[in-house]
Amino acid sequence: LSATGISTISCLSVFLWFFWSFLPDTVAFTFNAELQFITSL
């Protein structure tokens, strides 16, 4: 592996960690907000 390959892999792993850490919270928050909106109608 070259230096650029290693930095690309580390960037990808950080991005994936960020994605998997925050995506479920965002989906749950959006779903919760929509559910509250529907039930308030």
PDBQT receptor file of N, H, CA, C and O in Angstrom, charges set to zero:
ATOM      1  N   LEU A   1       0.835  -1.203   0.000  1.00  0.00    +0.000 N 
ATOM      2  CA  LEU A   1       0.000   0.000   0.000  1.00  0.00    +0.000 C 
ATOM      3  C   LEU A   1       0.871   1.255   0.000  1.00  0.00    +0.000 C 
ATOM      4  O   LEU A   1       1.875   1.327   0.709  1.00  0.00    +0.000 OA
ATOM      5  N   SER A   2       0.483   2.221  -0.786  1.00  0.00    +0.000 N 
ATOM      6  H   SER A   2      -0.332   2.163  -1.362  1.00  0.00    +0.000 HD
ATOM      7  CA  SER A   2       1.191   3.498  -0.792  1.00  0.00    +0.000 C 
ATOM      8  C   SER A   2       0.632   4.412   0.296  1.00  0.00    +0.000 C 
ATOM      9  O   SER A   2      -0.346   4.075   0.963  1.00  0.00    +0.000 OA
ATOM     10  N   ALA A   3       1.262   5.562   0.464  1.00  0.00    +0.000 N 
ATOM     11  H   ALA A   3       2.057   5.835  -0.078  1.00  0.00    +0.000 HD
ATOM     12  CA  ALA A   3       0.808   6.494   1.499  1.00  0.00    +0.000 C 
ATOM     13  C   ALA A   3      -0.588   7.020   1.179  1.00  0.00    +0.000 C 
ATOM     14  O   ALA A   3      -1.412   7.200   2.076  1.00  0.00    +0.000 OA
ATOM     15  N   THR A   4      -0.847   7.266  -0.109  1.00  0.00    +0.000 N 
ATOM     16  H   THR A   4      -0.177   7.120  -0.837  1.00  0.00    +0.000 HD
ATOM     17  CA  THR A   4      -2.175   7.769  -0.479  1.00  0.00    +0.000 C 
ATOM     18  C   THR A   4      -3.236   6.702  -0.262  1.00  0.00    +0.000 C 
ATOM     19  O   THR A   4      -4.368   7.010   0.110  1.00  0.00    +0.000 OA
ATOM     20  N   GLY A   5      -2.865   5.434  -0.498  1.00  0.00    +0.000 N 
ATOM     21  H   GLY A   5      -1.946   5.184  -0.801  1.00  0.00    +0.000 HD
ATOM     22  CA  GLY A   5      -3.819   4.356  -0.269  1.00  0.00    +0.000 C 
ATOM     23  C   GLY A   5      -4.177   4.232   1.199  1.00  0.00    +0.000 C 
ATOM     24  O   GLY A   5      -5.336   4.010   1.549  1.00  0.00    +0.000 OA
ATOM     25  N   ILE A   6      -3.163   4.379   2.066  1.00  0.00    +0.000 N 
ATOM     26  H   ILE A   6      -2.222   4.560   1.781  1.00  0.00    +0.000 HD
ATOM     27  CA  ILE A   6      -3.414   4.275   3.507  1.00  0.00    +0.000 C 
ATOM     28  C   ILE A   6      -4.281   5.440   3.979  1.00  0.00    +0.000 C 
ATOM     29  O   ILE A   6      -5.198   5.244   4.777  1.00  0.00    +0.000 OA
ATOM     30  N   SER A   7      -3.999   6.653   3.492  1.00  0.00    +0.000 N 
ATOM     31  H   SER A   7      -3.254   6.812   2.844  1.00  0.00    +0.000 HD
ATOM     32  CA  SER A   7      -4.796   7.804   3.920  1.00  0.00    +0.000 C 
ATOM     33  C   SER A   7      -6.217   7.710   3.386  1.00  0.00    +0.000 C 
ATOM     34  O   SER A   7      -7.161   8.127   4.057  1.00  0.00    +0.000 OA
ATOM     35  N   THR A   8      -6.375   7.163   2.179  1.00  0.00    +0.000 N 
ATOM     36  H   THR A   8      -5.607   6.825   1.635  1.00  0.00    +0.000 HD
ATOM     37  CA  THR A   8      -7.719   6.983   1.628  1.00  0.00    +0.000 C 
ATOM     38  C   THR A   8      -8.518   5.993   2.460  1.00  0.00    +0.000 C 
ATOM     39  O   THR A   8      -9.697   6.212   2.736  1.00  0.00    +0.000 OA
ATOM     40  N   ILE A   9      -7.869   4.899   2.860  1.00  0.00    +0.000 N 
ATOM     41  H   ILE A   9      -6.911   4.721   2.635  1.00  0.00    +0.000 HD
ATOM     42  CA  ILE A   9      -8.548   3.887   3.668  1.00  0.00    +0.000 C 
ATOM     43  C   ILE A   9      -8.926   4.453   5.033  1.00  0.00    +0.000 C 
ATOM     44  O   ILE A   9     -10.015   4.185   5.540  1.00  0.00    +0.000 OA
ATOM     45  N   SER A  10      -8.025   5.239   5.629  1.00  0.00    +0.000 N 
ATOM     46  H   SER A  10      -7.140   5.457   5.217  1.00  0.00    +0.000 HD
ATOM     47  CA  SER A  10      -8.336   5.810   6.937  1.00  0.00    +0.000 C 
ATOM     48  C   SER A  10      -9.470   6.822   6.826  1.00  0.00    +0.000 C 
ATOM     49  O   SER A  10     -10.329   6.889   7.706  1.00  0.00    +0.000 OA
ATOM     50  N   CYS A  11      -9.480   7.611   5.748  1.00  0.00    +0.000 N 
ATOM     51  H   CYS A  11      -8.782   7.556   5.034  1.00  0.00    +0.000 HD
ATOM     52  CA  CYS A  11     -10.580   8.554   5.540  1.00  0.00    +0.000 C 
ATOM     53  C   CYS A  11     -11.900   7.813   5.366  1.00  0.00    +0.000 C 
ATOM     54  O   CYS A  11     -12.927   8.226   5.905  1.00  0.00    +0.000 OA
ATOM     55  N   LEU A  12     -11.869   6.715   4.610  1.00  0.00    +0.000 N 
ATOM     56  H   LEU A  12     -11.035   6.379   4.173  1.00  0.00    +0.000 HD
ATOM     57  CA  LEU A  12     -13.080   5.933   4.389  1.00  0.00    +0.000 C 
ATOM     58  C   LEU A  12     -13.588   5.314   5.680  1.00  0.00    +0.000 C 
ATOM     59  O   LEU A  12     -14.792   5.296   5.937  1.00  0.00    +0.000 OA
ATOM     60  N   SER A  13     -12.656   4.800   6.501  1.00  0.00    +0.000 N 
ATOM     61  H   SER A  13     -11.678   4.815   6.292  1.00  0.00    +0.000 HD
ATOM     62  CA  SER A  13     -13.083   4.164   7.744  1.00  0.00    +0.000 C 
ATOM     63  C   SER A  13     -13.669   5.189   8.708  1.00  0.00    +0.000 C 
ATOM     64  O   SER A  13     -14.638   4.903   9.411  1.00  0.00    +0.000 OA
ATOM     65  N   VAL A  14     -13.077   6.392   8.741  1.00  0.00    +0.000 N 
ATOM     66  H   VAL A  14     -12.290   6.624   8.170  1.00  0.00    +0.000 HD
ATOM     67  CA  VAL A  14     -13.634   7.453   9.588  1.00  0.00    +0.000 C 
ATOM     68  C   VAL A  14     -15.021   7.846   9.098  1.00  0.00    +0.000 C 
ATOM     69  O   VAL A  14     -15.941   8.035   9.893  1.00  0.00    +0.000 OA
ATOM     70  N   PHE A  15     -15.162   7.967   7.770  1.00  0.00    +0.000 N 
ATOM     71  H   PHE A  15     -14.414   7.813   7.124  1.00  0.00    +0.000 HD
ATOM     72  CA  PHE A  15     -16.457   8.324   7.201  1.00  0.00    +0.000 C 
ATOM     73  C   PHE A  15     -17.502   7.264   7.510  1.00  0.00    +0.000 C 
ATOM     74  O   PHE A  15     -18.631   7.595   7.872  1.00  0.00    +0.000 OA
ATOM     75  N   LEU A  16     -17.134   5.979   7.369  1.00  0.00    +0.000 N 
ATOM     76  H   LEU A  16     -16.217   5.711   7.075  1.00  0.00    +0.000 HD
ATOM     77  CA  LEU A  16     -18.076   4.899   7.649  1.00  0.00    +0.000 C 
ATOM     78  C   LEU A  16     -18.471   4.881   9.114  1.00  0.00    +0.000 C 
ATOM     79  O   LEU A  16     -19.636   4.664   9.446  1.00  0.00    +0.000 OA
ATOM     80  N   TRP A  17     -17.483   5.113  10.005  1.00  0.00    +0.000 N 
ATOM     81  H   TRP A  17     -16.537   5.289   9.735  1.00  0.00    +0.000 HD
ATOM     82  CA  TRP A  17     -17.796   5.147  11.437  1.00  0.00    +0.000 C 
ATOM     83  C   TRP A  17     -18.768   6.281  11.732  1.00  0.00    +0.000 C 
ATOM     84  O   TRP A  17     -19.747   6.106  12.457  1.00  0.00    +0.000 OA
ATOM     85  N   PHE A  18     -18.477   7.462  11.150  1.00  0.00    +0.000 N 
ATOM     86  H   PHE A  18     -17.682   7.604  10.561  1.00  0.00    +0.000 HD
ATOM     87  CA  PHE A  18     -19.348   8.624  11.326  1.00  0.00    +0.000 C 
ATOM     88  C   PHE A  18     -20.751   8.316  10.817  1.00  0.00    +0.000 C 
ATOM     89  O   PHE A  18     -21.747   8.623  11.473  1.00  0.00    +0.000 OA
ATOM     90  N   PHE A  19     -20.812   7.697   9.623  1.00  0.00    +0.000 N 
ATOM     91  H   PHE A  19     -20.003   7.447   9.090  1.00  0.00    +0.000 HD
ATOM     92  CA  PHE A  19     -22.080   7.360   8.985  1.00  0.00    +0.000 C 
ATOM     93  C   PHE A  19     -22.903   6.428   9.871  1.00  0.00    +0.000 C 
ATOM     94  O   PHE A  19     -24.076   6.692  10.138  1.00  0.00    +0.000 OA
ATOM     95  N   TRP A  20     -22.276   5.317  10.333  1.00  0.00    +0.000 N 
ATOM     96  H   TRP A  20     -21.324   5.102  10.117  1.00  0.00    +0.000 HD
ATOM     97  CA  TRP A  20     -23.007   4.327  11.105  1.00  0.00    +0.000 C 
ATOM     98  C   TRP A  20     -23.313   4.802  12.516  1.00  0.00    +0.000 C 
ATOM     99  O   TRP A  20     -24.231   4.284  13.150  1.00  0.00    +0.000 OA
ATOM    100  N   SER A  21     -22.555   5.791  13.028  1.00  0.00    +0.000 N 
ATOM    101  H   SER A  21     -21.809   6.212  12.513  1.00  0.00    +0.000 HD
ATOM    102  CA  SER A  21     -22.812   6.291  14.372  1.00  0.00    +0.000 C 
ATOM    103  C   SER A  21     -24.005   7.236  14.383  1.00  0.00    +0.000 C 
ATOM    104  O   SER A  21     -24.836   7.187  15.289  1.00  0.00    +0.000 OA
ATOM    105  N   PHE A  22     -24.086   8.096  13.373  1.00  0.00    +0.000 N 
ATOM    106  H   PHE A  22     -23.410   8.136  12.636  1.00  0.00    +0.000 HD
ATOM    107  CA  PHE A  22     -25.073   9.170  13.419  1.00  0.00    +0.000 C 
ATOM    108  C   PHE A  22     -26.307   8.910  12.575  1.00  0.00    +0.000 C 
ATOM    109  O   PHE A  22     -27.351   9.514  12.820  1.00  0.00    +0.000 OA
ATOM    110  N   LEU A  23     -26.216   8.024  11.583  1.00  0.00    +0.000 N 
ATOM    111  H   LEU A  23     -25.368   7.533  11.384  1.00  0.00    +0.000 HD
ATOM    112  CA  LEU A  23     -27.377   7.769  10.737  1.00  0.00    +0.000 C 
ATOM    113  C   LEU A  23     -28.556   7.188  11.513  1.00  0.00    +0.000 C 
ATOM    114  O   LEU A  23     -29.672   7.674  11.333  1.00  0.00    +0.000 OA
ATOM    115  N   PRO A  24     -28.375   6.169  12.374  1.00  0.00    +0.000 N 
ATOM    116  CA  PRO A  24     -29.532   5.632  13.108  1.00  0.00    +0.000 C 
ATOM    117  C   PRO A  24     -30.220   6.681  13.966  1.00  0.00    +0.000 C 
ATOM    118  O   PRO A  24     -31.449   6.696  14.046  1.00  0.00    +0.000 OA
ATOM    119  N   ASP A  25     -29.446   7.572  14.619  1.00  0.00    +0.000 N 
ATOM    120  H   ASP A  25     -28.448   7.560  14.554  1.00  0.00    +0.000 HD
ATOM    121  CA  ASP A  25     -30.049   8.621  15.432  1.00  0.00    +0.000 C 
ATOM    122  C   ASP A  25     -30.872   9.566  14.570  1.00  0.00    +0.000 C 
ATOM    123  O   ASP A  25     -31.965   9.971  14.964  1.00  0.00    +0.000 OA
ATOM    124  N   THR A  26     -30.359   9.920  13.404  1.00  0.00    +0.000 N 
ATOM    125  H   THR A  26     -29.470   9.592  13.084  1.00  0.00    +0.000 HD
ATOM    126  CA  THR A  26     -31.070  10.833  12.516  1.00  0.00    +0.000 C 
ATOM    127  C   THR A  26     -32.353  10.198  12.001  1.00  0.00    +0.000 C 
ATOM    128  O   THR A  26     -33.394  10.853  11.947  1.00  0.00    +0.000 OA
ATOM    129  N   VAL A  27     -32.282   8.929  11.623  1.00  0.00    +0.000 N 
ATOM    130  H   VAL A  27     -31.436   8.397  11.667  1.00  0.00    +0.000 HD
ATOM    131  CA  VAL A  27     -33.467   8.226  11.126  1.00  0.00    +0.000 C 
ATOM    132  C   VAL A  27     -34.509   8.112  12.224  1.00  0.00    +0.000 C 
ATOM    133  O   VAL A  27     -35.694   8.340  11.980  1.00  0.00    +0.000 OA
ATOM    134  N   ALA A  28     -34.084   7.761  13.428  1.00  0.00    +0.000 N 
ATOM    135  H   ALA A  28     -33.121   7.576  13.626  1.00  0.00    +0.000 HD
ATOM    136  CA  ALA A  28     -35.014   7.623  14.542  1.00  0.00    +0.000 C 
ATOM    137  C   ALA A  28     -35.649   8.967  14.880  1.00  0.00    +0.000 C 
ATOM    138  O   ALA A  28     -36.844   9.033  15.165  1.00  0.00    +0.000 OA
ATOM    139  N   PHE A  29     -34.856  10.041  14.849  1.00  0.00    +0.000 N 
ATOM    140  H   PHE A  29     -33.884   9.987  14.618  1.00  0.00    +0.000 HD
ATOM    141  CA  PHE A  29     -35.376  11.369  15.165  1.00  0.00    +0.000 C 
ATOM    142  C   PHE A  29     -36.399  11.805  14.124  1.00  0.00    +0.000 C 
ATOM    143  O   PHE A  29     -37.455  12.332  14.473  1.00  0.00    +0.000 OA
ATOM    144  N   THR A  30     -36.090  11.588  12.844  1.00  0.00    +0.000 N 
ATOM    145  H   THR A  30     -35.231  11.160  12.560  1.00  0.00    +0.000 HD
ATOM    146  CA  THR A  30     -37.010  11.966  11.773  1.00  0.00    +0.000 C 
ATOM    147  C   THR A  30     -38.294  11.154  11.853  1.00  0.00    +0.000 C 
ATOM    148  O   THR A  30     -39.389  11.695  11.701  1.00  0.00    +0.000 OA
ATOM    149  N   PHE A  31     -38.153   9.844  12.094  1.00  0.00    +0.000 N 
ATOM    150  H   PHE A  31     -37.264   9.405  12.217  1.00  0.00    +0.000 HD
ATOM    151  CA  PHE A  31     -39.320   8.978  12.194  1.00  0.00    +0.000 C 
ATOM    152  C   PHE A  31     -40.192   9.390  13.373  1.00  0.00    +0.000 C 
ATOM    153  O   PHE A  31     -41.418   9.407  13.268  1.00  0.00    +0.000 OA
ATOM    154  N   ASN A  32     -39.553   9.726  14.506  1.00  0.00    +0.000 N 
ATOM    155  H   ASN A  32     -38.556   9.712  14.591  1.00  0.00    +0.000 HD
ATOM    156  CA  ASN A  32     -40.270  10.145  15.694  1.00  0.00    +0.000 C 
ATOM    157  C   ASN A  32     -41.033  11.444  15.431  1.00  0.00    +0.000 C 
ATOM    158  O   ASN A  32     -42.188  11.583  15.834  1.00  0.00    +0.000 OA
ATOM    159  N   ALA A  33     -40.382  12.397  14.749  1.00  0.00    +0.000 N 
ATOM    160  H   ALA A  33     -39.444  12.285  14.421  1.00  0.00    +0.000 HD
ATOM    161  CA  ALA A  33     -41.017  13.677  14.455  1.00  0.00    +0.000 C 
ATOM    162  C   ALA A  33     -42.212  13.487  13.522  1.00  0.00    +0.000 C 
ATOM    163  O   ALA A  33     -43.259  14.104  13.715  1.00  0.00    +0.000 OA
ATOM    164  N   GLU A  34     -42.052  12.631  12.512  1.00  0.00    +0.000 N 
ATOM    165  H   GLU A  34     -41.201  12.130  12.356  1.00  0.00    +0.000 HD
ATOM    166  CA  GLU A  34     -43.166  12.371  11.603  1.00  0.00    +0.000 C 
ATOM    167  C   GLU A  34     -44.307  11.680  12.323  1.00  0.00    +0.000 C 
ATOM    168  O   GLU A  34     -45.475  11.976  12.070  1.00  0.00    +0.000 OA
ATOM    169  N   LEU A  35     -43.977  10.760  13.222  1.00  0.00    +0.000 N 
ATOM    170  H   LEU A  35     -43.028  10.520  13.428  1.00  0.00    +0.000 HD
ATOM    171  CA  LEU A  35     -44.998  10.039  13.968  1.00  0.00    +0.000 C 
ATOM    172  C   LEU A  35     -45.786  10.998  14.857  1.00  0.00    +0.000 C 
ATOM    173  O   LEU A  35     -47.010  10.902  14.946  1.00  0.00    +0.000 OA
ATOM    174  N   GLN A  36     -45.083  11.924  15.516  1.00  0.00    +0.000 N 
ATOM    175  H   GLN A  36     -44.088  12.002  15.444  1.00  0.00    +0.000 HD
ATOM    176  CA  GLN A  36     -45.761  12.901  16.364  1.00  0.00    +0.000 C 
ATOM    177  C   GLN A  36     -46.632  13.826  15.526  1.00  0.00    +0.000 C 
ATOM    178  O   GLN A  36     -47.716  14.221  15.954  1.00  0.00    +0.000 OA
ATOM    179  N   PHE A  37     -46.157  14.174  14.323  1.00  0.00    +0.000 N 
ATOM    180  H   PHE A  37     -45.277  13.853  13.975  1.00  0.00    +0.000 HD
ATOM    181  CA  PHE A  37     -46.929  15.039  13.439  1.00  0.00    +0.000 C 
ATOM    182  C   PHE A  37     -48.206  14.342  12.990  1.00  0.00    +0.000 C 
ATOM    183  O   PHE A  37     -49.274  14.954  12.952  1.00  0.00    +0.000 OA
ATOM    184  N   ILE A  38     -48.093  13.050  12.647  1.00  0.00    +0.000 N 
ATOM    185  H   ILE A  38     -47.226  12.553  12.678  1.00  0.00    +0.000 HD
ATOM    186  CA  ILE A  38     -49.256  12.294  12.184  1.00  0.00    +0.000 C 
ATOM    187  C   ILE A  38     -50.278  12.138  13.310  1.00  0.00    +0.000 C 
ATOM    188  O   ILE A  38     -51.480  12.286  13.090  1.00  0.00    +0.000 OA
ATOM    189  N   THR A  39     -49.793  11.837  14.514  1.00  0.00    +0.000 N 
ATOM    190  H   THR A  39     -48.817  11.716  14.693  1.00  0.00    +0.000 HD
ATOM    191  CA  THR A  39     -50.725  11.604  15.617  1.00  0.00    +0.000 C 
ATOM    192  C   THR A  39     -51.357  12.901  16.099  1.00  0.00    +0.000 C 
ATOM    193  O   THR A  39     -52.404  12.872  16.744  1.00  0.00    +0.000 OA
ATOM    194  N   SER A  40     -50.732  14.049  15.793  1.00  0.00    +0.000 N 
ATOM    195  H   SER A  40     -49.881  14.073  15.269  1.00  0.00    +0.000 HD
ATOM    196  CA  SER A  40     -51.300  15.320  16.239  1.00  0.00    +0.000 C 
ATOM    197  C   SER A  40     -52.353  15.831  15.274  1.00  0.00    +0.000 C 
ATOM    198  O   SER A  40     -53.061  16.786  15.593  1.00  0.00    +0.000 OA
ATOM    199  N   LEU A  41     -52.478  15.221  14.101  1.00  0.00    +0.000 N 
ATOM    200  H   LEU A  41     -51.903  14.445  13.842  1.00  0.00    +0.000 HD
ATOM    201  CA  LEU A  41     -53.480  15.662  13.130  1.00  0.00    +0.000 C 
ATOM    202  C   LEU A  41     -54.893  15.270  13.566  1.00  0.00    +0.000 C 
ATOM    203  O   LEU A  41     -55.860  15.564  12.864  1.00  0.00    +0.000 OA
TER     204      LEU A  41
